[in-house]
C-alpha cells in the first residue's frame, strides 16, 4: 500500500531534481502548503516531528510570497541546520533563498557561498548567486540615488538660506 502523503510530496517536490533559483520562488498552491502544514501539525500533536516533515514544510514556506511564511520557513530550516549536521547541505540553498526573499542579502550570500564552496558547479546556487548580486546592485543604485537626491535638496536649501540672508 502506498503512502498518499509521500506520493503527494514526491509530486510537488521530486527528490531527484533540484529546482532552479526561479522555481524556488514559485509558491505552492494553498492546498499543497496546507497538506504539508497538516502533516507537521499531526506529528507535532503526537509529540515528535520528523526532520523530513519539518524540511518539507520549511521548503513550502520558503517558496511562499508571504514574508511571514518565508520567515517561518527560514526559522524551521535554521533549526534543522543547527540540530541535524547531515542535513545541512540541503538546508543551505533554501536558507539562501529564504533570506534572499526577505531582503537579507548578506545572509543569503553567506549561505549560498557556503553551498558553492561545497558544490562549485551547483547550477541552482550559481543562478541564485546572480539574483543576489543583482538585488545588491539594485539596492546600491537606489541608495546612491537617495543619497544624491538628499544632497541636492540640502544644496538647494543651503543656497536658499544663504541667498535669503544676502537680500536683507
Secondary structure as UniProt FT lines:
FT   HELIX           4..12
FT   TURN            15..16
FT   TURN            21..22
FT   HELIX           23..25
FT   HELIX           30..45
FT   TURN            46..47
FT   HELIX           51..62
FT   HELIX           67..83
FT   HELIX           85..87
FT   HELIX           88..102
FT   HELIX           105..118
FT   TURN            120..121
FT   HELIX           123..167
//
